[in-house]
């Protein structure tokens, strides 16, 4: 008789199992959703699985064999009621057994060595399919219910046909050496998210077919020069144009619903169209020629702005943006951060080069880099910081440092209290497992 107290114990003795009575172990949730490690898989045999109580086989819905060395997962075909299967990061070459799993809805076969995917043609109930990093040469499967597909980084892919996937909402086709967006069927009217980064796209006029597109990633398509077709994608919420060949963003003035915009590593100096994006929350402009931040002054939803290695001098346009939480402006030409000292949500601010000897806070007060960094951390966990502001205004650096020491002790106390609470939760969890002890015959 084997005494099982936890999921860990069950998997430890997986190779010894002869029979499981589902009625005796109802409280061990792992039997309905099993996550098997490499060691367990190596010990398990076809006889073990077939000797399981038939009721268990019928009730198992989710199975994970992440990061093993599986090549031929034949025994999986007996779990005909599986709806979720994760075989990511194995050595899979033959997936013929999977064609028996007619109820599969979510399937992850990423990071394997699969060439032939014809076995997937029978899985008409699939809603999510991940084939990232394999050796697939052709994809032309009819998947009437498929909503999410990741077929990125298949270096030998020569044929991509998506006409028979009419319900696709999320498509990832990154790193496929694609040269034109027209390889994506214009029949995908419902497409909401498209990741086509790390390709060789130069023309993107067909992007206008996808009027309901809300998220688009064009990162690392250095041949893109013209983004005029983007003006038709007025429902866009997230847009990544980093590492492209553009030098102006005029068409973006029509994207008034944008919430996240990334313009990193592009030759751009004027961001005036951004002023029309009144819903913008996240803006990145790393390694650009941007100087003027005035287009941001009325973007009251902005929470995060990153613009290090630019040419910014004046950050006063940000002073009235009440929702700002994080600013990253390293390696600019900023000399005065006084507008941010008055900002009620001043939490994380990195100014100029981190090697800079001093920061102009107020009347030449110049705490060290470490002190300013710690000051920012304090503000992120402690809402009442009026006293620190007052000390800054009084030009009393000694009191400022003393206040930092006091706040440091406060933060340490909070951290220790959280550790104690976590220990209590662990004790409660172990007690629950002991109370749920079951036996295997």
Buried (B, 14 or more C-beta within 10 A) or exposed (E): EBEBBBBEBBBBBBBEBEEBBBEBBEEBEBBEEBBBBBEBBEBBEEEBBEEBBEEBBEEBBBBBBBBBEBEEBBBBBBBBEBBBBBBBBBEBBBBEBBBBBEEBBBBBBBBBEBBBBEBBEBBBBBBBBBBBBBBBBBBBBEBEBBBBBBBBBBEEBEEBEBEEBBBBBBBBBBBBEBBBBBBBBEBBEEBBBBBBBBBBBBBBEBBBBBEBBBBBBBBBBBEBEBBEBBBBBBBBBBBBBBBBBBEBBEBBBBBBBBBBBBBBBBEBEBBBBBBBBEBBBBBBBBBBEBBBBEBBBEBEBBBBBBBBBBBBBBBBBBBEBEEBBBBBBBBBEBEBBBBBBEBEBBBBBBBBEEEEEEBBBBEEBEBEBEBBBBBBBBBBEEEEBEEBBEBBEEEBBEBBEEBBEEBEEEBEEEEEEEEEEEEEEEEEEEEEBEEBBBEBE
